[in-house]
Structure formats: C-alpha cells, structure tokens
Amino acid sequence: MKWLIVLMLALLAGCSSSPKKESGISPEIEARVASWNQLIDEGKRWSDARRLKAANDFVNQLVFVDDIKHWKQQDYWATPLQTIVSGGGDCEDFSMAKYFTLTGMGMEQDKLRLTYVKALELNQAHMVVSYYETPKAVPLVLDNLNMRILPATQREDLYPVYSFNGDGLWLNKRNHDSDLIDNAERISLWQTLLKSMDVEAANTETMICRYQYYDLPAAEARTRCP
C-alpha cells in the first residue's frame, strides 16, 4: 500500500549516518522521527503483544491537543507523520498513528480496526484502536484515556459505535460483535488522510520540515524549508 512507502522512506531518512544540514529539520524532531522509525523497524521482529504495547506507549507519550487548537480546524485527521513531527494530536490522531505504526511493523490489517466509541464518562465521541487476534475474538483496546491495553469487555466506559480499516466499515454492537456494512471509501476524512500520505511519500524530508511549522500558514511554512 502507498502509505507503507511513507514509513519506508522515513525509515531510510532516519537511518542516515549524518542528517543533512540543509534539510531544515530541527535536531529534536529528527530524533523523534528517528525513534519512531527505529520502533517500526525493530517491531518487525516482535510478537503481536509486544508490538501493541510498544506502539501504544510510544504514541501515548505525545501531548493531547484538540483539533481546533492544534490544527485550527474543527475536525482534522492528521497523518502519523504529522502527529509525530508536531508532537501531539487528539484521539483520532493518536489512533491513526498507532494503527499505521502497527501495520508498518508488519501486523496484518485484518487484525486492526479504528473504532469510534462513545466515552461514557466524558459523554463524547472518542476513537481507539481495536486489535482482533481472530475475527470473532473480543478485541483488545489501545486508548489514550486508559493507558492499559484491556479487552473491550473490561472497558465498560466505552460504547462501540462503528469501526473501519482499509478493507471495510463495520457497525459495532454492545456485545462486541459487528456487521460489515460497507467499505471505508465512504469515510471522507479517511480518504483525505490516505491522499496526504501519498503526498508525503513523494518527498518525506520536505514534508517533515514543513510539518514542524504546523502552527504557521502553509505558504509561510514552505518558505522556511529547502
């Protein structure tokens, strides 16, 4: 898939023995992206359980920031690279970063879904990553509200609504069963995110540089990068 090219190119950049001084990327961001790349590379040799914990812990160390403050938009799904470079995001951004980190490690897409839930204690919509060891298994939940990876049956504070991945869109049920209802192409924010990852694949280093100026207008960010 095209998004995997982004991860591979970023990995190659992170493995460089001496970062290009003309890249315009700050040492702090270079180090954070390199750590992410190393995690993905090492994760290719790990068990699913270790991958889940490592991806969950790595992304959860970032700062939670609402879209309106972080991206100046009411609802924005950042690419994993944007989230890593900017150092923060909201629940959707965290979930996307975990999902693509895990698939970059080699985890099968059909074991993972991005799941919209209602966070009952907060009384608001929320997104998590669900891991299915088998298609009918009770999923494990990767979340930023509760840092522990728990079976969905132990997350009574979350009410599942629907879930999706690159293969489909499911309507979820309270008993953790689900019905396939469509493909993910109908989710416009998902399609926009995938297209943005394609753009990143064409010039990853330049996009990393621009993303570090995420709080500036795009035109100004371009002037600050080679």
C-alpha positions as CSV (number, residue, x, y, z in Angstrom):
1,M,0.0,0.0,0.0
2,K,1.1,3.6,-0.7
3,W,1.1,4.6,3.0
4,L,3.8,1.9,3.6
5,I,6.1,3.8,1.2
6,V,5.9,6.8,3.6
7,L,7.1,4.6,6.5
8,M,9.9,3.1,4.4
9,L,11.2,6.4,3.2
10,A,11.1,7.9,6.6
11,L,13.0,4.9,7.9
12,L,15.7,5.4,5.3
13,A,16.0,9.0,6.3
14,G,16.2,8.1,9.9
15,C,19.0,5.5,9.2
16,S,21.3,8.1,7.6
17,S,24.6,8.3,9.4
18,S,24.7,12.1,9.3
19,P,21.4,14.2,8.8
20,K,21.7,16.7,6.0
21,K,22.3,20.1,7.5
22,E,20.3,21.7,4.6
23,S,17.1,19.8,5.5
24,G,15.9,22.5,7.8
25,I,14.6,19.9,10.3
26,S,15.4,20.6,13.9
27,P,17.5,18.1,15.9
28,E,14.6,17.4,18.3
29,I,12.2,16.5,15.5
30,E,14.9,14.5,13.7
31,A,15.4,12.5,16.9
32,R,11.7,11.9,17.5
33,V,11.1,10.7,13.9
34,A,14.3,8.5,14.1
35,S,12.9,6.9,17.3
36,W,9.6,6.2,15.6
37,N,11.4,4.7,12.6
38,Q,13.5,2.5,14.9
39,L,10.4,1.3,16.7
40,I,8.8,0.3,13.4
41,D,11.9,-1.4,12.2
42,E,12.5,-3.4,15.4
43,G,8.8,-4.2,15.7
44,K,9.0,-6.3,12.5
45,R,10.7,-9.0,14.6
46,W,8.3,-8.9,17.6
47,S,5.2,-10.7,18.7
48,D,1.8,-9.0,18.3
49,A,1.6,-8.5,22.1
50,R,4.9,-6.6,22.2
51,R,4.0,-4.6,19.1
52,L,0.8,-3.5,20.7
53,K,2.3,-2.3,23.9
54,A,5.2,-0.6,22.2
55,A,3.0,1.3,19.7
56,N,0.5,2.3,22.4
57,D,3.2,3.5,24.8
58,F,5.1,5.4,22.1
59,V,2.1,7.4,20.8
60,N,0.6,8.0,24.2
61,Q,3.7,9.9,25.3
62,L,2.7,12.7,22.9
63,V,0.7,15.6,24.0
64,F,-3.1,15.6,23.7
65,V,-4.3,18.7,21.9
66,D,-7.8,19.4,20.4
67,D,-8.0,19.9,16.7
68,I,-9.3,23.5,16.9
69,K,-6.2,24.5,18.9
70,H,-3.6,22.2,17.2
71,W,-4.7,22.3,13.5
72,K,-7.1,25.3,13.6
73,Q,-9.9,23.1,12.3
74,Q,-13.0,21.7,13.9
75,D,-12.2,18.1,12.8
76,Y,-8.9,17.1,11.2
77,W,-7.3,13.7,10.9
78,A,-3.5,14.1,10.9
79,T,-1.2,11.7,9.2
80,P,1.0,9.7,11.5
81,L,4.0,11.7,10.3
82,Q,2.2,15.0,11.1
83,T,1.4,13.7,14.6
84,I,4.9,12.5,15.3
85,V,6.5,15.7,14.0
86,S,4.1,18.1,15.7
87,G,4.4,16.1,18.9
88,G,0.7,15.9,19.6
89,G,-2.9,15.4,18.5
90,D,-6.3,14.3,19.5
91,C,-7.8,10.8,19.9
92,E,-8.2,10.3,16.2
93,D,-4.6,11.4,15.5
94,F,-3.3,9.1,18.3
95,S,-5.3,6.2,16.9
96,M,-4.1,6.7,13.3
97,A,-0.5,6.9,14.5
98,K,-0.9,3.6,16.4
99,Y,-2.7,1.9,13.5
100,F,-0.1,2.8,10.9
101,T,2.8,2.1,13.3
102,L,1.5,-1.4,13.8
103,T,0.8,-2.1,10.2
104,G,4.3,-0.7,9.4
105,M,5.7,-3.3,11.8
106,G,4.0,-5.9,9.7
107,M,0.8,-6.6,11.7
108,E,-2.0,-7.8,9.4
109,Q,-4.5,-5.1,8.6
110,D,-7.4,-7.5,9.2
111,K,-6.4,-7.7,12.9
112,L,-6.8,-4.0,13.4
113,R,-9.7,-1.5,13.2
114,L,-10.1,2.1,14.1
115,T,-13.1,2.2,16.3
116,Y,-15.4,5.1,17.1
117,V,-16.9,4.8,20.6
118,K,-18.8,7.0,23.0
119,A,-16.7,7.7,26.0
120,L,-19.5,7.4,28.6
121,E,-17.7,9.2,31.4
122,L,-16.9,12.2,29.2
123,N,-20.2,12.0,27.3
124,Q,-18.4,12.5,23.9
125,A,-17.3,10.7,20.8
126,H,-13.9,9.1,21.0
127,M,-11.6,6.9,18.8
128,V,-9.5,3.9,19.8
129,V,-7.6,1.1,18.0
130,S,-9.1,-2.4,18.3
131,Y,-7.0,-5.5,17.9
132,Y,-8.6,-8.8,17.0
133,E,-6.4,-11.8,17.5
134,T,-9.0,-13.8,15.5
135,P,-12.1,-12.4,13.6
136,K,-14.5,-13.4,16.3
137,A,-12.3,-12.6,19.3
138,V,-13.1,-9.9,21.8
139,P,-10.8,-7.1,20.8
140,L,-8.1,-5.5,22.8
141,V,-8.4,-1.7,23.1
142,L,-5.5,0.7,22.6
143,D,-6.5,4.0,24.0
144,N,-5.2,7.3,25.3
145,L,-7.8,7.7,28.1
146,N,-6.8,4.4,29.8
147,M,-3.1,3.6,29.0
148,R,-3.6,-0.1,29.8
149,I,-4.4,-2.4,26.9
150,L,-7.5,-4.2,28.0
151,P,-10.2,-6.5,26.4
152,A,-13.2,-4.5,25.3
153,T,-15.3,-6.4,27.9
154,Q,-13.3,-4.6,30.6
155,R,-13.9,-1.1,29.1
156,E,-17.4,-0.5,30.2
157,D,-16.7,3.2,29.9
158,L,-16.7,2.9,26.1
159,Y,-19.8,2.2,24.0
160,P,-18.7,0.9,20.5
161,V,-20.5,2.6,17.5
162,Y,-18.6,1.7,14.3
163,S,-15.2,0.6,13.2
164,F,-13.2,0.5,10.0
165,N,-9.8,-0.2,8.3
166,G,-8.6,-0.3,4.8
167,D,-10.8,-3.2,3.9
168,G,-14.2,-2.3,5.4
169,L,-16.7,-0.5,7.6
170,W,-18.5,-2.3,10.4
171,L,-21.4,-1.4,12.6
172,N,-20.4,-2.4,16.1
173,K,-22.7,-3.9,18.8
174,R,-22.5,-3.7,22.6
175,N,-21.7,-7.4,22.8
176,H,-18.5,-6.7,20.7
177,D,-19.9,-8.4,17.6
178,S,-20.1,-6.4,14.4
179,D,-21.7,-6.3,11.0
180,L,-19.9,-5.4,7.8
181,I,-21.9,-2.7,6.2
182,D,-19.7,-1.0,3.6
183,N,-16.1,-0.2,2.6
184,A,-14.1,2.6,4.1
185,E,-14.3,4.7,0.9
186,R,-17.4,6.5,2.2
187,I,-15.4,8.0,5.1
188,S,-14.1,11.2,3.5
189,L,-11.6,12.1,6.3
190,W,-10.0,8.6,5.9
191,Q,-9.7,9.1,2.1
192,T,-8.2,12.6,2.6
193,L,-5.7,11.2,5.1
194,L,-4.5,8.5,2.7
195,K,-4.1,11.0,-0.1
196,S,-2.0,13.2,2.2
197,M,0.2,10.2,3.0
198,D,0.7,9.7,-0.8
199,V,1.9,13.3,-1.0
200,E,4.3,12.6,1.9
201,A,5.7,9.6,0.1
202,A,6.9,11.8,-2.8
203,N,9.1,14.0,-0.6
204,T,9.2,12.9,3.0
205,E,12.1,15.1,4.2
206,T,10.5,18.2,2.9
207,M,7.2,17.4,4.5
208,I,8.8,16.7,7.8
209,C,10.4,20.2,7.6
210,R,7.1,21.8,6.8
211,Y,5.2,19.9,9.5
212,Q,7.4,21.4,12.2
213,Y,5.8,24.7,11.3
214,Y,2.3,23.3,11.6
215,D,1.1,26.4,13.5
216,L,2.0,28.7,10.6
217,P,0.1,29.2,7.3
218,A,1.2,26.6,4.7
219,A,2.7,29.3,2.4
220,E,4.9,30.6,5.2
221,A,6.0,27.1,6.2
222,R,7.2,26.4,2.6
223,T,9.4,29.5,2.8
224,R,11.2,28.1,5.8
225,C,12.2,24.8,4.2
226,P,14.6,24.0,1.3
